[in-house]
């Protein structure tokens, strides 16, 4: 019962504040593209994850057939794909990911 009352009270507070809430960054004259950028470096783990995500949404590329590894910004693609066009598409997709310095596609083969 206490949890339900607390939830209802919180919901009422959010609703009351939500009507007058204006995001500061959206209206700030000082918010620029530079101030919105992260100073965190792009990691190999992030690159690997992003390449895998992009491959999963690329038509004509069966991403489950490709292993992706990244070492110092160099993406290593390993797997067997049905056509050379699929290999080319996988390489092009990986190359477009921010932070990728090089692509090693020597491990990609055509069935």
Phi and psi in degrees as GROMACS dihedral restraints (atoms count N, CA, C in turn):
[ dihedral_restraints ]
;  ai    aj    ak    al  type     phi  dphi    fc
    3     4     5     6     1   -63.0    20    10
    4     5     6     7     1   -38.8    20    10
    6     7     8     9     1   -63.4    20    10
    7     8     9    10     1   -39.8    20    10
    9    10    11    12     1   -66.8    20    10
   10    11    12    13     1   -40.0    20    10
   12    13    14    15     1   -66.7    20    10
   13    14    15    16     1   -43.6    20    10
   15    16    17    18     1   -62.4    20    10
   16    17    18    19     1   -42.2    20    10
   18    19    20    21     1   -64.1    20    10
   19    20    21    22     1   -42.5    20    10
   21    22    23    24     1   -65.2    20    10
   22    23    24    25     1   -40.4    20    10
   24    25    26    27     1   -65.2    20    10
   25    26    27    28     1   -45.1    20    10
   27    28    29    30     1   -61.7    20    10
   28    29    30    31     1   -43.1    20    10
   30    31    32    33     1   -61.5    20    10
   31    32    33    34     1   -40.7    20    10
   33    34    35    36     1   -65.7    20    10
   34    35    36    37     1   -40.3    20    10
   36    37    38    39     1   -65.2    20    10
   37    38    39    40     1   -43.7    20    10
   39    40    41    42     1   -63.0    20    10
   40    41    42    43     1   -42.8    20    10
   42    43    44    45     1   -63.8    20    10
   43    44    45    46     1   -40.9    20    10
   45    46    47    48     1   -67.6    20    10
   46    47    48    49     1   -40.9    20    10
   48    49    50    51     1   -78.5    20    10
   49    50    51    52     1   -31.8    20    10
   51    52    53    54     1   -61.2    20    10
   52    53    54    55     1   -31.0    20    10
   54    55    56    57     1   -69.5    20    10
   55    56    57    58     1   -26.8    20    10
   57    58    59    60     1  -111.5    20    10
   58    59    60    61     1    -0.1    20    10
   60    61    62    63     1   -76.0    20    10
   61    62    63    64     1   128.2    20    10
   63    64    65    66     1  -125.7    20    10
   64    65    66    67     1   120.7    20    10
   66    67    68    69     1   -58.2    20    10
   67    68    69    70     1   130.0    20    10
   69    70    71    72     1   -65.6    20    10
   70    71    72    73     1   -43.7    20    10
   72    73    74    75     1   -64.2    20    10
   73    74    75    76     1   -34.4    20    10
   75    76    77    78     1   -70.6    20    10
   76    77    78    79     1   -26.5    20    10
   78    79    80    81     1  -109.0    20    10
   79    80    81    82     1    -4.8    20    10
   81    82    83    84     1   -73.5    20    10
   82    83    84    85     1   131.6    20    10
   84    85    86    87     1   -73.6    20    10
   85    86    87    88     1   -15.5    20    10
   87    88    89    90     1   -91.7    20    10
   88    89    90    91     1    -9.3    20    10
   90    91    92    93     1   -76.7    20    10
   91    92    93    94     1   118.1    20    10
   93    94    95    96     1  -124.0    20    10
   94    95    96    97     1   171.0    20    10
   96    97    98    99     1   -59.3    20    10
   97    98    99   100     1   -39.7    20    10
   99   100   101   102     1   -62.9    20    10
  100   101   102   103     1   -41.4    20    10
  102   103   104   105     1   -72.5    20    10
  103   104   105   106     1   -15.2    20    10
  105   106   107   108     1   -93.8    20    10
  106   107   108   109     1    -6.1    20    10
  108   109   110   111     1   -81.7    20    10
  109   110   111   112     1   146.4    20    10
  111   112   113   114     1   -86.4    20    10
  112   113   114   115     1   143.8    20    10
  114   115   116   117     1   -96.3    20    10
  115   116   117   118     1     9.3    20    10
  117   118   119   120     1   -78.1    20    10
  118   119   120   121     1   133.3    20    10
  120   121   122   123     1   -69.9    20    10
  121   122   123   124     1   152.8    20    10
  123   124   125   126     1   -79.3    20    10
  124   125   126   127     1   125.9    20    10
  126   127   128   129     1   -95.3    20    10
  127   128   129   130     1   162.0    20    10
  129   130   131   132     1   -59.8    20    10
  130   131   132   133     1   -37.3    20    10
  132   133   134   135     1   -63.1    20    10
  133   134   135   136     1   -43.1    20    10
  135   136   137   138     1   -63.1    20    10
  136   137   138   139     1   -44.0    20    10
  138   139   140   141     1   -61.3    20    10
  139   140   141   142     1   -46.7    20    10
  141   142   143   144     1   -57.7    20    10
  142   143   144   145     1   -47.0    20    10
  144   145   146   147     1   -62.1    20    10
  145   146   147   148     1   -43.8    20    10
  147   148   149   150     1   -66.6    20    10
  148   149   150   151     1   -41.2    20    10
  150   151   152   153     1   -63.1    20    10
  151   152   153   154     1   -45.3    20    10
  153   154   155   156     1   -60.0    20    10
  154   155   156   157     1   -42.1    20    10
  156   157   158   159     1   -63.4    20    10
  157   158   159   160     1   -45.4    20    10
  159   160   161   162     1   -64.7    20    10
  160   161   162   163     1   -41.0    20    10
  162   163   164   165     1   -63.8    20    10
  163   164   165   166     1   -36.6    20    10
  165   166   167   168     1   -64.8    20    10
  166   167   168   169     1   -24.4    20    10
  168   169   170   171     1  -106.1    20    10
  169   170   171   172     1    10.5    20    10
  171   172   173   174     1   -95.0    20    10
  172   173   174   175     1   119.8    20    10
  174   175   176   177     1   -62.5    20    10
  175   176   177   178     1   137.3    20    10
  177   178   179   180     1    87.4    20    10
  178   179   180   181     1    -1.1    20    10
  180   181   182   183     1  -121.2    20    10
  181   182   183   184     1   120.1    20    10
  183   184   185   186     1   -88.1    20    10
  184   185   186   187     1    94.1    20    10
  186   187   188   189     1   -62.9    20    10
  187   188   189   190     1   -24.2    20    10
  189   190   191   192     1   -69.4    20    10
  190   191   192   193     1   -13.6    20    10
  192   193   194   195     1   -94.3    20    10
  193   194   195   196     1     3.2    20    10
  195   196   197   198     1  -121.3    20    10
  196   197   198   199     1   129.8    20    10
  198   199   200   201     1   -97.6    20    10
  199   200   201   202     1   135.6    20    10
  201   202   203   204     1  -120.0    20    10
  202   203   204   205     1   129.1    20    10
  204   205   206   207     1  -130.8    20    10
  205   206   207   208     1   149.5    20    10
  207   208   209   210     1  -132.4    20    10
  208   209   210   211     1   130.9    20    10
  210   211   212   213     1  -132.3    20    10
  211   212   213   214     1   115.4    20    10
  213   214   215   216     1    51.5    20    10
  214   215   216   217     1    41.4    20    10
  216   217   218   219     1    85.0    20    10
  217   218   219   220     1    -6.2    20    10
  219   220   221   222     1   -91.5    20    10
  220   221   222   223     1   119.6    20    10
  222   223   224   225     1   -90.8    20    10
  223   224   225   226     1   128.3    20    10
  225   226   227   228     1  -109.6    20    10
  226   227   228   229     1   120.6    20    10
  228   229   230   231     1  -108.0    20    10
  229   230   231   232     1   127.8    20    10
  231   232   233   234     1  -131.6    20    10
  232   233   234   235     1   132.8    20    10
  234   235   236   237     1   160.3    20    10
  235   236   237   238     1   179.4    20    10
  237   238   239   240     1  -123.5    20    10
  238   239   240   241     1   122.4    20    10
  240   241   242   243     1  -117.4    20    10
  241   242   243   244     1   158.2    20    10
  243   244   245   246     1   -71.0    20    10
  244   245   246   247     1   -28.3    20    10
  246   247   248   249     1  -141.0    20    10
  247   248   249   250     1   161.6    20    10
  249   250   251   252     1   -66.2    20    10
  250   251   252   253     1   -32.7    20    10
  252   253   254   255     1   -61.3    20    10
  253   254   255   256     1   -39.0    20    10
  255   256   257   258     1   -66.2    20    10
  256   257   258   259     1   -39.7    20    10
  258   259   260   261     1   -62.2    20    10
  259   260   261   262     1   -47.9    20    10
  261   262   263   264     1   -60.9    20    10
  262   263   264   265     1   -40.5    20    10
  264   265   266   267     1   -66.9    20    10
  265   266   267   268     1   -39.9    20    10
  267   268   269   270     1   -63.2    20    10
  268   269   270   271     1   -44.1    20    10
  270   271   272   273     1   -64.0    20    10
  271   272   273   274     1   -45.4    20    10
  273   274   275   276     1   -62.6    20    10
  274   275   276   277     1   -39.6    20    10
  276   277   278   279     1   -64.5    20    10
  277   278   279   280     1   -46.0    20    10
  279   280   281   282     1   -64.3    20    10
  280   281   282   283     1   -38.4    20    10
  282   283   284   285     1   -62.7    20    10
  283   284   285   286     1   -27.9    20    10
  285   286   287   288     1   -79.4    20    10
  286   287   288   289     1    -9.6    20    10
  288   289   290   291     1   -75.7    20    10
  289   290   291   292     1   133.2    20    10
  291   292   293   294     1   -59.1    20    10
  292   293   294   295     1   134.2    20    10
  294   295   296   297     1    96.7    20    10
  295   296   297   298     1   -13.2    20    10
  297   298   299   300     1   -73.9    20    10
  298   299   300   301     1   122.1    20    10
  300   301   302   303     1   -96.1    20    10
  301   302   303   304     1   -31.2    20    10
  303   304   305   306     1  -157.7    20    10
  304   305   306   307     1   161.1    20    10
  306   307   308   309     1  -124.8    20    10
  307   308   309   310     1   129.9    20    10
  309   310   311   312     1  -110.4    20    10
  310   311   312   313     1   103.8    20    10
  312   313   314   315     1  -105.4    20    10
  313   314   315   316     1    14.6    20    10
  315   316   317   318     1   -65.1    20    10
  316   317   318   319     1   -17.5    20    10
  318   319   320   321     1   -89.9    20    10
  319   320   321   322     1    -1.9    20    10
  321   322   323   324     1   -91.1    20    10
  322   323   324   325     1   126.3    20    10
  324   325   326   327     1  -122.8    20    10
  325   326   327   328     1   159.2    20    10
  327   328   329   330     1  -102.9    20    10
  328   329   330   331     1   135.8    20    10
